[in-house]
Amino acid sequence: MELVCPAGNLPSLKAAVDNGANAVYFGFRDDTNARHFAGLNFSPDKMAEGVQYAHDRGARAFLALNTFPQPEGWGRW
């Protein structure tokens, strides 16, 4: 069994990993994420920091892309 936790921001990612999560999942702060609310989710820089933090501690990191790709933004998906 594996504990996979959501991470809405960098502090919650760190808390999940520090408290035993085997993996975390998160999304970008844009329209590729159905839950892109103010104060939540990751910029590319913060995501890189979070992935490194998780990997340094033996946890895996998953990116959630949970909206439909739009032609005008195809590069993001």
Buried (B, 14 or more C-beta within 10 A) or exposed (E): EEEEBBBBBBEBBBBBBEEEBBBBBBBBBBBBBEEBEEEBBBEEEBBEBBBEBBEEEEBBBBBBEEBEEEEEEEEEE
